[in-house]
Amino acid sequence: MQSWEGKPYFPISQVYKKRFGSKVVKIPVSIAETCPNREGIRGMQTCIFCDVHGSFAYPESQGDELREQILKHREKVAKRFNASKFLVYFQAYTTTFTQLARMKQGFETALSFDDVAGIVVGTRPDTLSDAVLRFWKETSEKTFVSIELGVQSFDDDQLIWMRRGHTAAQSIKGIDKVAATGLDVGLHLIFGWPTENDKQIIETARLCNSLPISNVKLHNLHVLKHTPLEELHAKGEFNPVDLDLYASRVALFLDHLSPRIAVHRLAALSSRWDELIAPDWTRHKMKSYQGIIDRVHAAGSWQGRLFQGQ
């Protein structure tokens, strides 16, 4: 069995440590106020799973000045992870849906901190203007810049069901556009869709292997208050998968994922317990993580075990 410091997958922490010489953690911040879905662009609707905070880790500070957000959140993550170097992570809503001038100002503010080693931007794969890409490339010539694209799925039926407003083909096009600039590219994927099956999980891993990406982040589909998914759950039309089934899909995905692709995390965490409806296991980071790891070990799986390629 291959392992990375005892883990059955290649953790992003090793990439950061090699690049920056020490532990580096993200400081989540928010400068975007909305996204194309919430604004109804091209008839789009709010994603079925997204809460009113745009998936922001620290909604209590949403609206605060960026410098203030960095100061507050840096203190939290520094204590929690015993870190002294950071990446400022523009996380909430769709960062590329904000004005470019505001993004430039946000980058400037973030990089004004001596202990900030770079920038991470979370955004959609279909909201990537040439001007934004040029700016990112220029910035990457001075500091580390990584782009995380919320692909969520490469199945068009699932994308329609979750009301993403983009297709799998648009996702691939967006990935290629960012990668063509030489920028580091990562993907966000969600497991636990109603029509999901093992074949699809394997195909997703193989597609990731063929794309110019360096990392992935896995989420389990969970139900939050005040989301369209809450309504479906209340009607009995959607029930999230249990931990064992989710863990088996993670194991299958890892088996077929290239060992060159780093993994940010294996599941989502709902830290705001008052907003989580289901499943309950999403509340507990270490319990769910250990459950997944135990299932991966029990299956005899590890990242790249069944990978076929160079």
C-alpha positions as CSV (number, residue, x, y, z in Angstrom):
1,M,0.0,0.0,0.0
2,Q,1.3,3.4,-0.9
3,S,0.9,6.2,1.7
4,W,1.9,9.8,2.2
5,E,3.0,10.2,5.8
6,G,0.6,7.5,6.8
7,K,-2.3,8.8,4.7
8,P,-3.8,6.8,1.8
9,Y,-3.9,9.9,-0.4
10,F,-1.6,12.7,-1.4
11,P,-2.5,15.6,0.9
12,I,-2.3,19.2,-0.3
13,S,-0.3,20.1,2.9
14,Q,2.7,18.2,1.4
15,V,2.5,20.4,-1.7
16,Y,2.5,23.6,0.3
17,K,5.3,22.4,2.6
18,K,7.5,21.6,-0.3
19,R,6.8,24.9,-2.0
20,F,6.9,27.2,0.9
21,G,9.3,25.4,3.3
22,S,6.8,25.1,6.2
23,K,3.2,24.6,7.0
24,V,0.9,27.0,5.1
25,V,-2.9,27.3,5.7
26,K,-5.7,29.2,4.1
27,I,-7.4,32.3,5.5
28,P,-10.9,32.3,4.1
29,V,-12.2,35.8,3.1
30,S,-15.0,37.3,1.1
31,I,-15.1,40.2,-1.3
32,A,-17.9,39.1,-3.7
33,E,-21.4,40.0,-2.7
34,T,-23.3,37.7,-5.0
35,C,-23.0,35.3,-8.0
36,P,-24.5,34.8,-11.4
37,N,-27.1,32.3,-10.1
38,R,-28.5,34.6,-7.4
39,E,-28.7,37.4,-9.9
40,G,-30.6,35.3,-12.4
41,I,-28.1,35.7,-15.2
42,R,-29.3,33.8,-18.3
43,G,-32.3,32.7,-16.3
44,M,-30.2,30.9,-13.7
45,Q,-31.4,30.1,-10.2
46,T,-29.6,29.7,-6.9
47,C,-27.7,26.4,-6.7
48,I,-29.7,23.8,-4.9
49,F,-27.2,23.4,-2.1
50,C,-25.9,26.9,-1.5
51,D,-26.8,28.9,1.6
52,V,-27.3,32.6,1.9
53,H,-23.6,33.1,2.8
54,G,-22.3,31.8,-0.5
55,S,-20.5,28.9,1.3
56,F,-18.4,31.3,3.3
57,A,-16.6,29.8,6.3
58,Y,-17.0,33.0,8.5
59,P,-20.3,34.6,7.6
60,E,-20.3,36.7,10.8
61,S,-17.6,38.8,9.2
62,Q,-19.1,39.0,5.8
63,G,-19.2,42.6,4.9
64,D,-16.2,43.6,7.0
65,E,-13.3,45.3,5.4
66,L,-10.9,42.8,3.9
67,R,-8.0,43.8,6.1
68,E,-10.2,43.2,9.2
69,Q,-11.2,39.8,7.9
70,I,-7.6,38.8,7.3
71,L,-6.6,39.9,10.8
72,K,-9.4,38.1,12.5
73,H,-9.3,34.9,10.5
74,R,-5.5,34.7,10.5
75,E,-5.6,34.6,14.3
76,K,-8.1,31.7,14.3
77,V,-6.4,29.5,11.8
78,A,-2.9,30.3,13.2
79,K,-4.0,28.9,16.6
80,R,-6.0,26.0,15.2
81,F,-3.3,24.8,12.9
82,N,-0.1,26.1,14.5
83,A,0.9,27.9,11.3
84,S,2.9,31.1,10.6
85,K,2.5,31.3,6.8
86,F,-0.8,31.8,5.1
87,L,-2.6,31.8,1.7
88,V,-5.5,34.3,1.5
89,Y,-8.5,32.3,0.1
90,F,-11.1,34.4,-1.7
91,Q,-13.9,31.9,-1.0
92,A,-17.5,33.2,-0.9
93,Y,-19.9,33.4,-3.8
94,T,-18.3,34.0,-7.2
95,T,-15.1,36.1,-6.8
96,T,-14.8,36.7,-10.6
97,F,-18.3,38.1,-10.6
98,T,-17.1,41.1,-8.7
99,Q,-15.4,44.1,-10.4
100,L,-11.9,43.5,-11.5
101,A,-10.8,46.7,-9.8
102,R,-12.1,45.4,-6.5
103,M,-10.3,42.1,-7.0
104,K,-7.1,43.9,-7.7
105,Q,-7.5,45.9,-4.6
106,G,-8.2,42.8,-2.6
107,F,-5.1,41.1,-3.9
108,E,-3.0,44.1,-3.0
109,T,-4.4,44.1,0.5
110,A,-3.8,40.4,1.0
111,L,-0.3,40.5,-0.2
112,S,0.6,43.5,2.0
113,F,0.9,41.0,4.9
114,D,4.4,39.7,5.3
115,D,3.2,36.3,6.3
116,V,0.9,35.8,3.3
117,A,2.7,33.5,0.8
118,G,0.1,33.7,-1.9
119,I,-3.5,33.9,-3.2
120,V,-6.2,31.2,-3.7
121,V,-9.4,32.1,-5.6
122,G,-12.5,30.1,-5.6
123,T,-14.9,30.7,-8.5
124,R,-17.0,29.2,-11.3
125,P,-15.6,27.6,-14.4
126,D,-17.8,29.7,-16.7
127,T,-17.1,33.2,-15.3
128,L,-13.5,33.7,-16.5
129,S,-12.9,36.9,-18.5
130,D,-9.7,37.4,-20.5
131,A,-9.0,40.5,-18.3
132,V,-9.2,38.4,-15.1
133,L,-7.0,35.7,-16.6
134,R,-4.4,38.3,-17.6
135,F,-4.4,39.8,-14.1
136,W,-4.0,36.4,-12.4
137,K,-1.1,35.5,-14.7
138,E,0.6,38.9,-14.0
139,T,0.1,38.3,-10.3
140,S,1.4,34.7,-10.5
141,E,4.7,36.1,-11.8
142,K,5.2,37.8,-8.5
143,T,3.6,35.3,-6.0
144,F,1.8,32.0,-5.8
145,V,-1.7,32.0,-7.3
146,S,-4.0,29.0,-7.3
147,I,-7.5,28.9,-8.8
148,E,-10.1,26.5,-7.5
149,L,-13.1,26.0,-9.8
150,G,-16.4,24.8,-8.5
151,V,-17.1,22.1,-11.1
152,Q,-19.1,20.0,-8.6
153,S,-19.9,17.3,-11.2
154,F,-19.1,16.3,-14.8
155,D,-22.6,14.8,-15.3
156,D,-24.9,17.3,-17.1
157,D,-28.0,15.8,-15.6
158,Q,-26.7,16.3,-12.1
159,L,-25.6,19.9,-13.1
160,I,-29.1,20.6,-14.2
161,W,-30.6,19.1,-11.1
162,M,-28.4,21.2,-8.8
163,R,-29.1,24.3,-11.0
164,R,-25.5,25.2,-11.6
165,G,-26.2,27.0,-14.8
166,H,-23.1,25.6,-16.6
167,T,-22.4,22.3,-18.5
168,A,-19.6,19.8,-18.1
169,A,-18.2,21.0,-21.4
170,Q,-18.1,24.6,-20.1
171,S,-16.2,23.3,-17.0
172,I,-13.6,21.6,-19.1
173,K,-13.2,24.7,-21.3
174,G,-12.8,26.9,-18.2
175,I,-10.2,24.5,-16.7
176,D,-8.2,24.6,-20.0
177,K,-8.4,28.5,-20.2
178,V,-7.0,28.9,-16.7
179,A,-4.3,26.2,-17.2
180,A,-3.3,27.8,-20.5
181,T,-2.0,30.8,-18.5
182,G,0.3,28.6,-16.5
183,L,-1.7,29.0,-13.3
184,D,-2.2,26.3,-10.7
185,V,-5.7,24.8,-11.1
186,G,-7.9,22.8,-8.7
187,L,-11.4,21.4,-8.8
188,H,-14.2,21.2,-6.3
189,L,-16.3,18.0,-6.6
190,I,-19.5,16.9,-4.8
191,F,-20.4,13.3,-4.2
192,G,-23.8,12.1,-3.1
193,W,-26.1,13.0,-6.0
194,P,-29.4,11.0,-6.4
195,T,-28.3,9.4,-9.7
196,E,-24.7,8.7,-8.7
197,N,-23.2,5.3,-9.2
198,D,-19.8,3.6,-9.1
199,K,-19.2,3.9,-12.9
200,Q,-19.7,7.6,-12.7
201,I,-17.2,8.0,-9.8
202,I,-14.6,6.1,-11.8
203,E,-15.2,8.2,-14.9
204,T,-14.9,11.4,-12.8
205,A,-11.5,10.3,-11.5
206,R,-10.3,9.3,-14.9
207,L,-11.4,12.7,-16.4
208,C,-9.6,14.5,-13.6
209,N,-6.5,12.6,-14.5
210,S,-6.7,13.7,-18.1
211,L,-7.2,17.4,-17.2
212,P,-4.4,20.0,-16.5
213,I,-5.2,20.2,-12.8
214,S,-3.0,19.8,-9.8
215,N,-5.5,19.3,-6.9
216,V,-9.1,18.4,-6.0
217,K,-11.4,19.1,-3.1
218,L,-14.2,16.6,-2.2
219,H,-17.5,17.5,-0.6
220,N,-20.5,15.4,0.4
221,L,-23.9,16.8,-0.6
222,H,-25.6,17.9,2.6
223,V,-28.7,19.9,3.5
224,L,-28.6,23.3,5.0
225,K,-31.4,25.6,6.1
226,H,-32.8,28.1,3.7
227,T,-31.6,26.3,0.6
228,P,-33.7,24.8,-2.2
229,L,-32.3,21.4,-1.1
230,E,-34.0,21.9,2.3
231,E,-37.4,21.9,0.5
232,L,-36.7,18.7,-1.4
233,H,-35.5,17.0,1.8
234,A,-38.7,18.1,3.7
235,K,-40.8,16.6,0.9
236,G,-38.8,13.3,1.1
237,E,-37.5,13.8,-2.4
238,F,-33.8,13.9,-1.3
239,N,-32.0,12.1,1.4
240,P,-28.2,12.4,1.7
241,V,-26.0,9.3,1.6
242,D,-24.8,7.8,4.9
243,L,-21.2,8.0,5.9
244,D,-20.4,4.4,4.9
245,L,-21.7,4.8,1.3
246,Y,-20.0,8.2,0.9
247,A,-16.7,6.7,2.2
248,S,-17.0,3.9,-0.3
249,R,-17.3,6.4,-3.1
250,V,-14.3,8.3,-1.8
251,A,-12.3,5.1,-1.7
252,L,-13.3,4.3,-5.3
253,F,-12.4,7.7,-6.5
254,L,-9.0,7.6,-4.8
255,D,-8.3,4.2,-6.3
256,H,-8.6,5.6,-9.8
257,L,-7.1,9.1,-9.1
258,S,-3.6,9.8,-10.3
259,P,-1.1,10.0,-7.4
260,R,0.2,13.3,-8.9
261,I,-3.1,15.1,-8.0
262,A,-3.1,16.5,-4.5
263,V,-6.3,16.2,-2.3
264,H,-7.4,19.1,-0.1
265,R,-10.0,17.2,1.9
266,L,-12.2,14.1,1.7
267,A,-15.5,15.6,2.9
268,A,-17.3,18.8,3.8
269,L,-17.7,20.1,7.3
270,S,-20.7,22.0,8.5
271,S,-19.3,24.0,11.4
272,R,-22.5,26.0,11.8
273,W,-24.5,23.2,13.5
274,D,-27.6,25.4,13.8
275,E,-27.9,25.5,9.9
276,L,-27.3,21.8,9.2
277,I,-30.3,19.6,8.6
278,A,-28.7,16.4,7.4
279,P,-26.7,14.3,7.5
280,D,-25.6,14.5,11.1
281,W,-22.2,13.1,10.5
282,T,-21.3,16.2,8.5
283,R,-21.1,18.0,11.9
284,H,-18.1,16.1,13.1
285,K,-14.9,16.7,11.2
286,M,-12.6,14.1,12.9
287,K,-15.3,11.5,13.3
288,S,-16.3,11.6,9.6
289,Y,-12.7,11.8,8.5
290,Q,-11.7,8.8,10.5
291,G,-14.8,7.0,9.2
292,I,-13.7,7.6,5.7
293,I,-10.1,6.6,6.3
294,D,-11.2,3.4,8.0
295,R,-13.5,2.6,5.1
296,V,-10.6,3.3,2.6
297,H,-8.3,1.0,4.6
298,A,-11.0,-1.7,4.9
299,A,-11.4,-1.7,1.1
300,G,-7.7,-2.0,0.6
301,S,-7.7,1.3,-1.3
302,W,-5.3,4.1,-1.7
303,Q,-4.8,6.9,-4.2
304,G,-3.7,5.6,-7.6
305,R,-4.1,1.9,-6.7
306,L,-6.0,1.3,-10.0
307,F,-4.7,4.3,-11.9
308,Q,-3.7,3.5,-15.4
309,G,-1.5,6.1,-17.1
310,Q,1.8,7.9,-16.9
